[in-house]
Structure formats: structure tokens, C-alpha cells
Amino acid sequence: MEKKLEVKDLVISFRTQGGKVQAVRDISFDLYKGETLAIVGESGSGKSVTNRAIIGILAGNALVEGGEIIYDGQDLLKISEEEFHKIRGDKIAMIFQDPMSSLNPIMKVGKQLTEAMLLKGSATRKNARNDFNGKLAELNRCMDVVANGDSAAIAQNNADCKTFDNFCINSTKLESAYNELHKNAEELQLDIENWLFLIGKNQPVDERHIINSVLKRIENTVHPDIVVKDDRLNADLATLNSVLGTLKGNVKHMPEEAIAALNDIDQILADALERKKPNYFTLGFYMMVNPDANVDDMDIDELTAMTRKYLDDNFMLAFIDKGAKAIAYNHNRSLELKKNILQLTEEALEYFRGETIDRKQAFALVDAIDKAVVEAIDKLQVVKNSVEYTFGSSMRASLNKYFEGVVKNPKEQARFQRDTDKRNAVIAKGKTPDWEVVPAALVDLELCKKGIRDVLHNLRHSIQNELDTVASFDPEAKMVELIDYLKEQASAVVYKITPKMAKAKALKLLEEVGIPEPAIRYNQYPFEFSGGMRQRIVIAIALAANPDILICDEPTTALDVTIQSQILELINRIKAERHLSVIFITHDLGVVANMADRIAVMYAGKIVEYGTADDIFYDPRHPYTWALLSSMPDLDTKEKLEAIPGTPPNMIYPPKGDAFAARNKYAMEIDFEAQPPMFKVSDTHYAATWLLHPDAPHVDPPKIVVDRIKRMSQEVQTNE
């Protein structure tokens, strides 16, 4: 399964007048393509802070003290705001709890939808052009190396890459023109259906405007593969022209012959929109070489077969063969360089196991390894290796944390001692101070060294995995994969969204999220919608840029249960249709029962339990998870629901042991003395509780939880 996002050892604090609040404490999780990860916990547990860090919208007083957020081979914590702008909304989108905080109350919803599309469009095209040029240039360079100094072969390689560039762009221009005409047809059909609906309901309409609009716009849909201007269509247009000539003064009713013509045009457009789309990748090359060829009357399947054969015979098979050799060369070169990195990392690991670390020597070691890693990266890989691309930044961050601790720890210890002495002096005078001593914020240097070694181990594991799977590497398949990638980038280069296209897409999105009469709703303001409808609009805006990852920050909290269910069903449906990866933030376990693939339970800035939905609901192990399940209402529970006693700890002064210990009736003495590690329950299930220690006494979950699990198991068996 493809990993879309990786959060590793994330630590976030907030500067306040009372001190530093530790909001997120060393959390890690992965997100895979097409899955829903639910992050569950009370308000203030760090759920939203974590996800705001992912999308780069933390408050000004936030301090990211450690960790990585890896997306597409980049650490999102270390990129510029300009670079983040390319990702935010476009690749990673977010739906907030309160839709009105996301919507401009004085701007029509249609304008807000299209604005997002138009703003992102130009940036996307520029980025795609850079990616396309960079990959193709690297392929050309490797092909030249394989040519081994043969000037004729090198000249041919340059010509072939230029040809590929030209026909990619030519193909996508043809496709873009087709898409625009196709969208025109979609938009016109939508308008005709709306007009016919209003006419059928005896609503007032502008007959002249309708007929004039159809007569003008139908010309922008004519295409051999979309709308063919045959005798049938010409007859309908002649009817509309004739009716238009007879309309004088106020018209109370659209003439029947005009209604019949509109219905027929509507059907013509509907049939046209269902026609198969030509393969423009092959057609583009054929038309580039044979610009005078007449392919308008050919069947689409016949046309595709002919152009594909022509492309293979005259260019593509030879290009794939040369490209595959270049990819094989580059891959083998990369592996040879990486073998040397294994030796360098082994030496570095030995050094970082030592008692003392010299700053100058440590950074020199890291710089040498990073230079070797950058040199060894296979730039023809379509999917970036996040370990390789983030190695340098990860190592330098880990080293800086260690050396900051070396300097900071003595100062913190001295400050803590001074403050303690001062407080003790006040107490010795018989007074009770109204302030507490802020604990010494010491950096665990041994843990820092382990973090440094972990980065090195991850790199070695990644390289060793590549070396172990070298036999399964298929250069030709990788070349086809690269061509597909370049085709996608070329399409993004050519595709230019116009205001008209943006409106058509906006109407389609409104319809997709379940808003009735989108043509009317398009011109309304947010205050004219109900809470549930406003949330649907926010979802539509989030989907406008076709993101990879959708973050839902308690999107149903302010809604009644009926609308809540509808929104959850909508998110599930859209996720399945678009194969999105979803992070769903909530305080209510019941909300995610039927939609989450995996669940992370958070408390006081830490993940305390992590597993599949079945693990969490049928085999919970952490007392806090038990407490959440005990307080979750359902129709079958007859006992009084148990509220979680007490309040979360003050994270300016985080507890020494388990943060949940003070509210946990199952707490042991060690819970107040030391933080529990993450114990492994199964390959998919982990929990941070001392109750899982081999020496801990056996404790059963509360009766209400046991009964609920039993009922749920019986229901599953019955349904099966």
C-alpha cells in the first residue's frame, strides 16, 4: 500500500505568559492511500494542532521543537511558505469544524468555489512544466551516457526527447480543446435542463435569452467526437431560429415547438457526452507527423488502434527501449553509490555510539554522508524515496537538538536550582508562595543520540531494501511508468481552467456534494444556507483542487445527528470515488465507528493507543480508550454512562508519569513515576499503558465496555 504521509516524533509547544504549553509530545503515525485514519481524543489533546502542522497553519506562538512530517519526499516542517502554497489546498486540503469560519459571508458561494480553482490553476501549470522539463532532461542525460560518446546517437537522443516533448504538448493541446468543448456541452445541457424544469413548473423565464443562448453556445460544442452538426440538429436549430423571429412583446409561454426542439437538443447533448473519448496521446503524435490527415469520420476504436500502431512503429517502441537502457544504467549507478553509503553510515553509527560527540566532527560526518546520498539519488524514480530526500535535514535537526541540549541543560539545572532555593526560602519564613517552580526542561541527550542513530538506521534499511530487490527491477516497466508520469505533467501544463470551465466544475461539485438546484444555489450567499448545506459547500471547496489528502477537523460537531450522518456518508462516498486519504479528527469514537480504517487515540499530546478500528472497538487496552467507550451512548446500553472524572493535566507542568494516571482508577504506583512505553499488542495494535507490562496485574475492562463489545460481536455474526 502506497504511503501518502508520514509523521515522525512530532513535538509542538506554544509560548504563553504562564509558560510553555506542551501541546504535542513525540507522536508518530502513517497515512496510506485510500484509507481513513481517525484521531480521537478530548478537546485539548493535540488533535487539531497536529493536523494544522500538517497543513502549515499553526498559530504565531507555536514552536515546532522536533519531528518530521514527510509528504512526497519533503519534510513539510522545513519548506518555505512559497513551497507550502503549492501543497496546501492543492495536495492537502482541510475541512474545518465551523463552516462559516471558512466562508466569506459577503461573497456568493459560486465565486468562492471558482476563485479557489482559478488561483491554483496557474501555479499548478508552472510546477508541472518544471517537473516535466527536469525529468525529461535527466532522461536525456542518461540516454547520452548510455550512447558512450557516439555523437550520432547523442544527436538522435536529443531529437527524440524533443519530439517526445513536442508531441506530449501537442497531444494535451488537442485533449484540452476537446475537454473545453466537452465542458461547454455539459454546461449547455445543464442549463437547458434547468430551463426546461422551470418551464415545466410554469416559472417565469426569458424566452428570447434562452433561445439566443442555445443558438450561440451550440457552436462551441461542435466536434467530430462530441456533437455532430447533422440534419437532426440543424432542424432543431432552424425551429429555434423560426420561433425567435415570431417572439414579439411580452411572452407568457414558450411555444411548444421550441420546447420540443430544446428537449431534442438536450437529448443530442446527453448522447454526445456518453461517447467514448479518443486516445489523444497517440492521436497527438499522428496529427503532428500527418497534419493534413482526415480522421474525423473514423470510429474512435479504429482511430485509437491505428494511431497506437503508428506511434509504436515510428517512435514509441524505440524510445521505450532506449529509455529503459538509460533507466537501468541510472539505477545501477545509484546502487553502486549507495553501497559506499552503507560503509559511511556504519562508521557514523560507531561514532554516535560513543560517550562524547564533537560538534565539528559530527557535522562533517553528516555533510559527507548527505553529499553521497544526494549524489546517489535515482532522479528518474517517479515516486520519491522520502528517507533519501529528507536524510540531510533530519540528521541536522537531530544534531542541533543534541547540541542545544548540551548547552541548555546546565543552564536549566542552574535556573531550576535558583528557583527552588528561592521558593524554599519563602517557605522557611513561614509563608506560602503563590507560584510553583517550573520543572527543568532538560533534553535527554541519550535519547537524542538514539534519534541520530535511528535516522542512520532508516537510511541503511532503505538502501539495503533496494539492494535486496534489485532482481525484481524492470527497466521497461519503469520507463512506461515514467512516460505515464510525463503525460500527466504535460496535461497539467496545457490545461488552463477558464472562468466558464470553473463555473461548470463548481456546479458539478455542488451537485456531487448533494446540494439541490446547484444553478440557483451557485448565486446565493452562505447565510442563505443551513448549517449542513454550508458544510457541504466547504467540502466542495476542499475538493475543488483534487487533493490527495483530506483532513476533516470535527466537521460534524455543530450539526444535528441526522445531518451529521449525511455528512459522514458524503465524506465516505467521496473518499471511495476519488480514492482519497482521509484524516478524521473527532472527540467522539461513535462518529468514526463505521468509517475509520485505523484509529489513533490521543491524550495530553500523546498517542496512547493505535490500531485498526476492530482493534480499538473489540480489543481496547488503554484505560483512556475504555473511558471513551464507556461514555459513548448507544440504543442498547441500559446502564448509566460513565463520565471521565477530573480534568486533563496542565501541560505547562506536564506530569512525570502517565498523563492519564490522575483520572485512571486502575492506575498503579509506576503510572505516577514514569511514562509507559508503547507496548505491542499485535502487528497492528499498540498501547502505551503499564497494564501491558508482563509484571502488571491482570485488569479487565469496565463491565459497560465488555457488554458493548459482546453486543457488537453478536451483531456482526448475525449480519454475516
C-alpha positions in Angstrom: 0.0 0.0 0.0 1.4 3.4 -1.0 2.3 5.6 2.0 1.0 9.2 1.4 2.1 10.9 4.7 4.5 10.1 7.5 4.5 11.9 10.8 7.6 11.1 12.9 8.4 12.1 16.5 6.4 15.4 16.3 6.8 17.8 19.2 4.9 21.1 19.3 4.7 23.7 22.1 3.0 27.1 22.5 4.6 30.1 24.2 2.2 31.7 26.7 2.5 34.2 29.5 2.2 31.3 32.0 5.0 29.3 30.4 5.4 26.9 27.5 2.4 24.6 26.9 3.5 21.2 25.5 0.6 20.5 23.1 2.0 17.6 21.1 4.6 15.3 22.6 6.5 12.9 20.4 3.8 11.4 18.2 4.2 9.3 15.1 1.8 7.8 12.6 1.5 6.9 8.9 -1.3 7.6 6.4 -1.8 5.3 3.3 -3.5 5.9 0.0 -7.3 5.4 0.2 -7.6 4.9 3.9 -9.2 6.8 6.7 -7.2 7.5 9.9 -9.3 8.8 12.8 -7.6 10.8 15.5 -9.8 10.7 18.6 -9.5 12.4 22.0 -10.9 15.1 24.3 -10.6 18.8 23.5 -7.1 20.0 24.1 -5.5 16.6 23.4 -3.4 17.9 20.5 -5.5 16.5 17.6 -6.1 19.8 15.7 -2.6 21.1 16.5 -1.1 18.0 14.8 -3.2 18.4 11.7 -2.7 22.2 11.5 1.0 21.5 11.5 0.5 19.1 8.5 -1.2 21.8 6.5 1.1 24.6 7.8 -1.3 26.9 9.6 0.0 26.8 13.2 -0.6 29.9 15.4 2.2 32.5 15.6 3.2 31.5 19.1 3.6 27.8 18.1 7.0 26.3 18.4 7.8 23.1 16.5 10.6 21.6 18.7 11.2 18.3 16.8 10.0 15.7 14.4 9.2 15.4 10.7 6.1 15.5 8.5 7.0 13.7 5.2 4.9 14.2 2.1 6.1 13.5 -1.4 9.8 13.2 -0.3 9.7 16.6 1.5 9.7 17.5 5.2 6.8 19.9 5.4 8.3 21.4 8.6 11.3 22.6 6.7 9.9 24.0 3.4 9.2 27.7 2.7 5.8 29.3 2.7 6.0 29.6 -1.1 6.7 25.9 -1.4 3.9 25.1 1.1 1.5 27.2 -1.0 1.9 24.6 -3.8 0.8 21.9 -1.5 -1.8 23.5 0.8 -5.3 23.1 -0.8 -3.9 21.6 -3.9 -2.4 18.4 -2.5 -3.6 18.5 1.2 -7.0 20.1 1.9 -8.8 20.7 5.2 -12.4 20.9 6.3 -12.9 22.9 9.5 -15.4 22.5 12.3 -17.3 25.7 11.7 -18.1 26.2 8.0 -18.8 30.0 8.5 -15.1 30.5 9.6 -14.1 29.1 6.2 -16.6 31.0 4.1 -16.7 34.7 3.2 -20.2 35.8 4.3 -20.4 38.6 1.7 -19.3 36.6 -1.3 -21.5 34.3 -3.3 -20.7 30.6 -2.8 -20.1 30.2 -6.6 -17.5 32.9 -6.6 -15.8 31.3 -3.6 -15.7 27.9 -5.4 -14.3 29.2 -8.7 -11.8 31.6 -7.0 -10.0 28.6 -5.5 -9.8 26.8 -8.8 -8.6 29.9 -10.8 -5.9 30.8 -8.2 -4.4 27.3 -8.0 -4.6 26.8 -11.8 -1.7 29.0 -12.9 0.6 27.8 -10.1 -0.1 24.2 -10.9 0.8 24.7 -14.6 4.2 26.3 -13.7 5.1 23.5 -11.3 4.1 20.8 -13.8 6.2 22.4 -16.5 9.3 22.5 -14.2 8.7 18.8 -13.2 8.3 17.8 -16.8 11.4 19.6 -18.0 13.5 18.3 -15.1 12.6 14.6 -15.6 12.9 14.7 -19.4 16.3 16.5 -19.2 17.6 13.8 -16.7 16.3 11.0 -19.0 18.1 12.7 -22.0 21.3 12.9 -20.0 21.2 9.2 -19.0 20.5 8.2 -22.6 23.5 10.2 -23.8 25.7 8.4 -21.2 24.5 5.1 -22.5 25.4 6.2 -26.0 29.0 6.2 -24.8 30.3 9.1 -26.9 28.5 8.2 -30.1 27.8 11.7 -31.5 25.2 10.4 -34.0 23.3 8.5 -31.2 23.5 11.5 -28.9 22.1 13.8 -31.6 19.3 11.3 -32.1 18.6 11.1 -28.4 18.3 14.9 -28.2 16.0 14.8 -31.2 13.8 12.0 -29.7 13.4 13.8 -26.4 12.5 17.0 -28.2 10.0 15.0 -30.3 8.5 13.5 -27.2 8.2 16.9 -25.6 6.5 18.3 -28.7 4.0 15.5 -29.2 3.2 15.4 -25.4 2.3 19.1 -25.5 0.6 18.7 -28.9 -1.5 15.8 -27.6 -2.5 17.6 -24.5 -3.5 20.7 -26.5 -5.8 18.5 -28.6 -7.1 17.0 -25.5 -7.5 20.3 -23.8 -9.5 21.7 -26.8 -11.7 18.5 -26.7 -12.2 18.9 -22.9 -13.2 22.6 -23.3 -15.8 21.7 -25.9 -16.9 18.7 -23.8 -17.4 21.0 -20.8 -19.3 23.5 -23.0 -21.6 20.7 -23.9 -22.0 19.7 -20.2 -22.7 23.3 -19.2 -25.2 23.9 -22.0 -27.1 20.6 -21.3 -27.2 21.6 -17.6 -28.7 25.0 -18.5 -31.2 23.5 -20.9 -32.4 21.0 -18.3 -32.8 23.8 -15.7 -34.7 25.9 -18.2 -37.0 23.0 -19.1 -37.5 22.4 -15.4 -38.6 26.0 -14.8 -40.8 26.0 -17.9 -42.4 22.7 -16.8 -43.2 24.4 -13.4 -44.7 27.4 -15.1 -41.9 29.6 -13.7 -41.2 32.9 -15.4 -38.3 32.7 -17.9 -36.7 34.9 -20.6 -37.6 33.0 -23.8 -35.5 35.2 -26.1 -32.5 34.8 -23.8 -32.9 31.0 -23.7 -33.1 30.6 -27.5 -30.3 33.1 -28.2 -28.1 31.4 -25.7 -28.7 27.9 -27.2 -28.1 29.1 -30.8 -24.8 30.8 -29.9 -23.4 28.2 -27.5 -24.2 25.1 -29.5 -21.5 26.2 -31.9 -19.0 25.9 -29.1 -19.8 22.2 -28.7 -19.4 21.1 -32.3 -16.7 18.5 -32.6 -16.4 15.2 -34.6 -16.1 13.3 -31.3 -18.7 15.2 -29.4 -21.6 17.0 -31.1 -22.0 16.3 -34.8 -24.0 19.0 -36.7 -26.2 16.6 -38.7 -29.7 17.1 -40.2 -31.4 16.4 -36.9 -29.5 19.2 -35.1 -29.9 21.6 -38.0 -33.6 21.0 -38.0 -33.8 21.8 -34.2 -31.7 25.0 -34.7 -33.9 26.1 -37.6 -37.0 25.6 -35.4 -35.5 27.8 -32.7 -34.5 30.5 -35.2 -38.0 30.5 -36.6 -39.6 30.8 -33.1 -37.2 33.6 -32.2 -38.4 35.6 -35.2 -42.0 35.3 -34.1 -41.4 36.4 -30.4 -42.7 39.9 -30.1 -43.6 41.8 -26.9 -44.2 40.0 -23.6 -44.2 36.2 -24.0 -46.2 34.3 -21.4 -45.4 30.8 -22.6 -42.6 29.2 -24.5 -44.1 27.9 -27.8 -44.5 24.1 -27.9 -42.3 23.6 -31.0 -39.5 25.5 -29.2 -39.9 23.2 -26.1 -39.8 20.2 -28.4 -36.6 21.4 -30.1 -35.0 22.1 -26.7 -35.8 18.6 -25.5 -34.3 17.1 -28.6 -31.1 19.2 -28.3 -30.9 18.2 -24.7 -31.0 14.5 -25.8 -28.4 15.1 -28.5 -26.1 16.6 -25.9 -26.7 13.8 -23.5 -25.9 11.2 -26.1 -22.8 13.1 -27.2 -21.5 13.3 -23.6 -21.7 9.5 -23.3 -19.5 8.9 -26.4 -16.0 7.4 -25.8 -13.1 9.8 -25.6 -10.3 9.4 -28.2 -6.7 8.5 -27.1 -5.1 11.9 -27.6 -1.7 10.7 -26.6 -1.5 8.6 -29.8 -3.6 10.9 -31.9 -1.4 13.8 -31.0 1.7 12.2 -32.5 -0.1 11.1 -35.6 -1.5 14.5 -36.2 1.9 16.1 -35.6 3.5 14.0 -38.3 0.5 13.9 -40.6 -1.1 17.4 -40.1 -3.3 17.1 -43.2 -4.8 13.7 -42.3 -8.6 13.4 -42.1 -9.6 11.3 -39.1 -12.9 13.0 -38.4 -15.0 10.2 -39.9 -13.2 7.3 -38.3 -14.6 5.2 -35.5 -12.9 6.0 -32.2 -11.8 2.4 -31.5 -10.5 2.2 -35.1 -8.7 5.6 -34.7 -7.1 4.6 -31.4 -5.8 1.3 -32.9 -4.4 3.0 -36.0 -2.7 5.8 -34.1 -1.3 3.5 -31.5 0.3 1.2 -34.2 1.6 4.2 -36.0 3.2 5.6 -32.8 4.8 2.2 -31.9 6.1 1.7 -35.4 7.6 5.1 -35.8 8.7 6.2 -32.4 7.5 4.8 -29.1 8.9 1.3 -29.1 12.4 2.5 -29.9 12.0 5.4 -27.4 11.0 3.0 -24.7 13.9 0.7 -25.5 16.4 3.5 -25.3 14.8 4.9 -22.2 14.8 1.6 -20.4 18.5 1.2 -21.0 19.0 4.7 -19.6 16.9 3.9 -16.5 18.8 0.6 -16.0 22.1 2.5 -16.2 21.0 5.1 -13.8 19.5 2.6 -11.3 22.7 0.5 -11.3 24.8 3.6 -10.9 22.7 4.7 -8.0 23.0 1.3 -6.3 26.8 1.2 -6.7 27.0 4.6 -5.0 24.6 3.5 -2.3 26.9 0.6 -1.4 29.5 3.1 -0.4 26.9 4.9 1.8 26.4 1.7 3.8 30.1 1.9 4.8 29.9 5.6 5.6 26.8 5.1 7.8 28.4 2.2 9.7 31.3 4.4 10.6 28.9 7.2 11.6 26.9 4.8 13.8 30.1 3.7 15.6 30.9 7.4 16.2 27.5 8.3 17.6 27.6 5.3 20.0 30.5 7.0 21.7 30.3 8.9 25.0 31.2 12.3 23.6 30.3 13.9 20.3 32.3 16.8 18.8 30.1 19.3 17.0 32.6 20.0 14.2 33.3 16.3 13.6 29.7 15.3 13.8 28.5 17.8 11.2 31.4 16.9 9.0 30.4 13.3 9.1 26.7 14.2 8.3 27.8 16.5 5.4 29.9 13.7 3.8 27.0 11.2 4.0 24.4 13.7 2.8 26.6 14.6 -0.2 26.9 10.9 -1.0 23.1 10.4 -0.6 22.3 13.4 -2.9 24.8 12.0 -5.5 23.2 8.5 -5.3 19.5 9.5 -5.6 17.9 8.0 -8.6 16.3 11.1 -10.2 14.3 9.0 -12.7 12.2 7.4 -10.0 8.6 8.6 -10.3 7.9 8.1 -6.5 10.5 9.9 -4.4 12.2 8.0 -1.6 11.3 10.1 1.4 14.2 8.7 3.5 16.8 9.7 1.0 15.3 13.1 0.2 14.9 14.1 3.9 18.1 12.5 5.3 20.2 15.7 5.4 17.5 17.8 7.1 16.6 15.1 9.5 20.2 14.5 10.6 21.0 18.2 11.0 17.8 18.7 13.0 18.7 15.8 15.3 22.2 17.0 15.8 21.0 20.6 16.5 18.6 19.2 19.2 21.5 17.3 20.8 23.9 20.3 20.9 21.2 22.6 22.1 20.7 20.2 25.0 24.4 20.2 25.7 24.3 24.0 26.1 20.8 24.3 27.6 20.9 21.5 30.2 23.4 23.1 32.6 21.6 26.5 32.3 18.2 24.8 33.0 19.6 22.9 36.0 21.1 26.1 37.4 17.8 28.0 36.9 15.8 25.3 38.5 18.1 25.2 41.5 17.8 29.0 41.9 14.0 29.0 41.7 13.8 26.1 44.1 16.1 27.8 46.6 14.1 31.0 46.3 10.8 29.1 47.0 12.3 27.2 49.9 13.5 30.5 51.4 9.9 31.8 51.2 8.6 28.7 52.9 11.3 28.9 55.6 9.9 32.3 56.5 6.6 30.7 57.2 4.9 32.0 54.1 3.1 30.0 51.3 4.3 31.1 47.9 1.6 31.5 45.2 3.8 30.2 42.5 5.3 26.9 41.5 8.8 26.2 40.3 8.8 25.4 36.6 10.4 22.0 36.2 13.8 21.9 34.5 13.2 21.4 30.7 16.1 19.1 30.3 17.0 17.5 26.9 17.6 13.7 27.2 21.0 13.6 25.4 21.0 9.8 25.2 17.6 9.9 23.6 18.9 12.5 21.2 21.8 10.2 20.2 19.4 7.4 19.7 17.4 9.7 17.4 20.5 10.4 15.4 21.3 6.7 15.1 17.6 5.9 14.1 17.9 8.3 11.1 21.1 6.5 10.0 19.4 3.1 10.6 16.4 4.2 8.4 18.8 5.2 5.6 20.6 1.9 5.8 17.3 -0.1 5.8 16.1 1.8 2.8 19.3 1.2 0.8 19.5 -2.5 1.9 15.9 -3.0 0.7 16.8 -1.6 -2.7 19.8 -3.8 -2.9 17.8 -6.9 -1.9 15.1 -6.3 -4.5 17.4 -5.5 -7.5 16.5 -8.8 -9.2 12.8 -7.7 -9.5 13.7 -4.3 -11.0 12.1 -4.0 -14.5 13.6 -1.1 -16.5 11.0 -1.3 -19.3 8.1 -1.1 -16.8 9.8 1.8 -15.1 10.1 3.6 -18.4 6.4 3.1 -19.1 5.7 4.4 -15.6 7.9 7.5 -16.3 6.1 8.1 -19.7 2.8 8.0 -17.9 4.1 10.5 -15.3 5.3 12.8 -18.0 2.0 12.6 -19.8 0.2 13.7 -16.5 2.6 16.6 -16.1 2.2 17.7 -19.8 -1.6 17.6 -19.3 -1.3 19.8 -16.3 0.9 22.2 -18.3 -1.6 22.6 -21.1 -4.8 22.5 -19.1 -5.9 26.1 -18.4 -9.0 26.5 -16.4 -11.2 29.4 -17.6 -13.9 31.1 -15.7 -16.5 29.3 -17.7 -14.9 25.9 -17.0 -14.5 26.8 -13.4 -18.2 27.6 -13.2 -19.1 24.3 -14.8 -16.9 22.4 -12.4 -18.3 24.3 -9.5 -21.9 23.4 -10.4 -20.8 19.7 -10.8 -19.1 19.8 -7.4 -22.2 21.3 -5.7 -24.2 18.5 -7.3 -21.6 16.0 -6.2 -21.9 17.1 -2.5 -25.7 16.8 -2.6 -26.8 20.4 -2.9 -30.1 20.5 -4.9 -30.6 23.0 -7.8 -26.9 23.9 -8.0 -27.5 26.5 -10.7 -29.7 28.5 -8.3 -27.6 27.9 -5.2 -24.4 29.0 -7.1 -25.6 32.6 -6.9 -26.6 32.6 -3.2 -24.7 33.8 -0.1 -23.6 31.5 2.7 -26.2 32.9 5.1 -28.9 31.6 2.8 -27.8 28.0 3.5 -28.4 25.8 6.6 -25.5 24.6 8.7 -25.4 21.2 6.9 -25.5 22.8 3.5 -22.7 25.2 4.4 -20.6 22.3 5.5 -21.3 20.7 2.1 -20.1 23.8 0.4 -16.9 23.8 2.4 -16.4 20.1 1.4 -16.9 21.2 -2.3 -14.3 23.9 -1.9 -11.8 21.4 -0.4 -12.4 19.0 -3.3 -12.0 21.7 -6.0 -8.3 21.2 -6.4 -8.5 17.3 -6.4 -6.3 16.8 -3.3 -4.5 13.6 -2.3 -5.2 14.1 1.4 -8.4 15.4 3.0 -8.2 16.5 6.7 -11.6 16.7 8.4 -11.4 18.7 11.7 -14.6 17.7 13.6 -16.7 18.6 10.6 -19.9 17.3 12.2 -19.7 18.6 15.7 -22.0 21.6 15.2 -24.6 19.6 13.3 -27.7 17.6 14.5 -27.4 13.8 14.3 -29.4 13.4 11.1 -27.3 16.0 9.2 -24.2 14.5 10.9 -25.0 11.1 9.4 -25.5 12.6 5.9 -22.1 14.4 6.1 -20.3 11.3 7.2 -21.9 9.3 4.4 -20.9 12.0 1.9 -17.3 12.0 3.1 -17.2 8.2 2.8 -18.7 8.2 -0.7 -16.3 10.9 -2.0 -13.3 9.1 -0.4 -14.2 5.9 -2.2 -14.9 7.6 -5.6 -11.7 9.7 -5.5 -9.5 7.2 -3.6 -8.6 9.9 -1.1 -6.6 9.5 2.0 -8.6 11.0 4.9 -7.5 12.1 8.4 -10.7 12.5 10.5 -10.4 14.4 13.8 -13.1 13.9 16.4 -13.7 13.6 20.2 -16.5 11.0 19.7 -15.5 7.4 19.0 -19.0 6.7 17.9 -18.6 9.0 14.9 -15.8 7.0 13.3 -17.1 3.5 14.2 -18.2 2.8 10.6 -15.8 4.9 8.6 -12.2 4.6 10.1 -9.7 2.0 8.9 -7.3 2.9 11.7 -7.7 4.9 14.9 -5.2 6.8 17.0 -6.4 7.7 20.5 -4.7 10.9 21.8 -4.5 12.2 25.3 -2.4 15.2 26.6 -0.5 15.5 23.4 0.5 11.8 23.1 -0.9 8.9 21.1 -1.9 6.4 23.9 -3.4 3.7 21.7 -3.1 2.9 18.0 -4.7 0.2 15.9 -7.3 -0.8 13.4 -10.9 0.0 14.0 -11.5 -3.6 15.1 -8.6 -3.4 17.5 -9.9 -0.3 19.2 -13.6 -1.3 19.3 -13.2 -5.0 20.0 -9.9 -5.2 22.0 -9.2 -1.8 23.6 -6.3 -1.9 26.0 -5.7 1.6 27.4 -7.8 2.8 30.3 -8.5 6.1 28.5 -9.9 4.2 25.5 -12.1 2.3 28.0 -13.3 5.6 29.4 -14.1 6.9 25.9 -16.1 3.8 25.1 -17.8 3.9 28.5 -19.1 7.4 27.8 -20.3 6.7 24.3 -24.1 6.5 24.1 -25.9 3.8 22.1 -29.5 2.5 21.9 -28.7 -0.8 23.7 -26.8 0.4 26.7 -29.1 0.4 29.7 -26.6 1.3 32.4 -25.7 4.9 33.3 -22.9 6.1 31.1 -19.7 6.7 32.9 -18.2 10.2 32.7 -14.4 10.6 32.8 -13.6 12.0 36.3 -11.3 15.0 36.7 -9.8 17.2 34.1 -6.8 16.9 31.7 -3.4 18.0 33.2 -1.9 21.4 32.9 0.5 21.0 30.1 2.7 23.9 31.3 3.6 21.4 34.0 3.3 18.0 32.3 3.1 15.1 34.7 6.2 13.0 35.3 4.4 9.7 34.6 1.3 8.7 32.6 -0.7 11.8 31.9 -4.0 9.9 32.5 -2.9 8.5 35.8 -4.7 11.1 38.0 -8.1 10.2 36.2 -7.4 6.5 36.0 -9.0 4.3 38.7 -6.7 1.4 37.5 -3.5 3.5 38.0 -0.5 1.8 39.7 2.3 3.5 41.5 4.6 3.4 38.5 1.9 5.4 36.5 2.8 8.4 38.6 6.6 7.8 38.3 7.3 7.0 34.7 5.7 7.4 31.2 4.8 4.0 29.8 6.4 2.9 26.5 4.3 1.9 23.5 3.6 -1.8 24.1 2.9 -4.1 21.1 -0.4 -5.9 21.3 -0.3 -7.2 17.8 1.3 -6.3 14.4 -1.4 -3.6 14.0 -2.2 -2.7 17.6 -0.1 -0.7 20.2 -1.0 0.9 23.5 1.0 3.0 26.0 -0.1 1.6 29.4 1.8 -0.1 32.2 -1.1 -2.6 32.4 0.5 -4.3 29.4 3.8 -4.8 31.2 4.5 -8.6 31.9 4.7 -7.8 35.7 1.4 -5.8 35.8 -1.7 -7.4 37.5 -4.5 -8.5 35.2 -7.3 -5.9 34.9 -10.5 -6.4 32.9 -12.1 -3.5 31.1 -15.2 -2.0 32.7 -18.4 -4.0 32.5 -20.1 -1.5 30.3 -17.2 -1.9 27.8 -17.2 -5.7 28.0 -21.0 -5.8 27.4 -20.8 -3.4 24.5 -18.0 -5.5 22.8 -20.1 -8.6 23.3 -23.2 -7.0 21.7 -21.2 -5.6 18.8 -19.6 -9.1 18.2 -23.1 -10.7 18.2 -24.4 -8.1 15.7 -21.5 -8.7 13.4 -22.1 -12.5 13.5 -25.8 -12.0 12.9 -25.2 -9.8 9.9 -22.8 -12.3 8.4 
